[in-house]
Amino acid sequence: MELRAETFFKALADPTRLRSLVLLAQERELCVCELARALDIVQPKISRHLAQLREAGVVSTRREGQWIYYRLNSALPAWALQVLRATARGVAGQAPFVHDRESLDSMPDRPGASCCV
């Protein structure tokens, strides 16, 4: 499936999806619970936005036990990856992105052994 520019930029146009993608561009992958904590939104809302990103082909998932982990889709075209990485670098010190990063970094019991118990 080829990613269309309008689909990609429509995905970035929503603040919740953009904030999620910035964190995913900074990290290898994140669990739904990590994104919910970092963005300070409830799990059903972040899951809905992540489903839209997955349907658009921007992110991919893997399941580990009961947890679903999200990452940037490895099949993203180079231009889309460049946009995401440049955006992540450019907004790193701006609100709300800096707060998202701080919230993620201060999350106790981040996934690995157990997630969000």
C-alpha positions in Angstrom: 0.0 0.0 0.0 1.4 3.4 -1.0 1.0 6.2 1.5 -0.7 9.2 -0.1 0.5 12.6 1.0 -3.0 13.8 1.8 -3.6 10.8 4.1 -0.3 11.3 5.9 -0.8 15.0 6.5 -4.4 14.5 7.5 -3.1 12.1 10.2 -0.7 14.8 11.4 -3.4 17.5 11.5 -5.0 16.2 14.7 -3.1 17.4 17.8 -3.4 14.1 19.6 -2.2 12.1 16.6 0.7 14.6 16.1 1.8 14.4 19.7 1.7 10.6 19.5 3.7 10.6 16.4 6.3 12.9 17.8 6.8 10.6 20.8 7.0 7.6 18.5 9.6 9.3 16.3 11.6 9.9 19.5 11.2 6.4 20.9 11.5 2.9 19.3 8.0 2.0 20.3 5.5 2.8 23.0 2.7 0.9 24.7 -0.8 2.4 24.7 -0.5 3.0 28.4 2.7 5.0 27.9 1.1 7.2 25.3 -2.0 7.7 27.5 0.2 8.7 30.4 2.4 11.1 28.4 -0.5 12.8 26.7 -2.7 12.8 29.8 -5.7 11.3 28.0 -7.8 8.3 28.7 -6.9 4.9 27.1 -10.0 4.7 24.8 -9.3 8.1 23.3 -5.6 7.3 22.5 -6.6 3.9 21.2 -9.0 5.5 18.8 -6.4 7.8 17.5 -3.8 5.1 17.2 -6.3 2.9 15.3 -6.7 5.8 12.8 -2.9 6.0 12.4 -2.7 2.3 11.9 -5.5 2.3 9.3 -3.7 5.1 7.4 -0.5 3.0 7.4 1.5 5.5 9.5 2.1 3.2 12.5 2.3 -0.6 13.0 1.7 -2.7 16.0 2.9 -5.7 17.8 1.3 -7.6 20.6 3.1 -8.8 23.7 0.7 -10.6 26.1 -2.2 -8.3 26.7 -0.3 -5.2 25.6 -0.1 -3.6 22.2 3.0 -1.6 21.2 3.0 1.0 18.5 5.9 2.1 16.3 6.3 4.1 13.1 5.5 1.8 10.2 8.7 0.5 8.7 7.1 0.7 5.3 6.8 4.5 5.5 8.3 6.2 2.5 11.5 8.1 3.2 9.9 11.5 2.7 7.3 10.7 5.4 10.0 9.6 7.9 12.0 12.8 7.2 8.9 14.9 7.9 8.2 13.0 11.2 11.9 13.2 12.4 12.3 16.8 11.5 9.0 17.7 13.2 10.1 15.8 16.4 13.4 17.6 16.4 11.8 21.0 15.7 9.1 20.8 18.4 11.1 19.1 21.1 11.4 22.2 23.3 7.8 23.5 22.7 4.6 23.0 24.6 2.9 20.5 24.7 5.6 18.3 23.3 8.1 19.0 26.1 5.5 18.2 28.7 4.6 15.0 26.9 8.3 14.0 27.0 8.6 14.8 30.7 5.4 12.9 31.5 6.7 9.8 29.7 10.2 10.1 31.3 8.6 10.3 34.8 6.2 7.4 34.3 6.8 4.8 37.0 6.8 1.1 36.0 7.2 1.7 32.3 6.7 -1.4 30.2 9.3 -4.0 30.0 8.5 -6.4 32.8 5.0 -5.2 33.3 2.9 -2.5 31.9 0.5 -0.1 33.7 -0.6 -2.6 36.3 
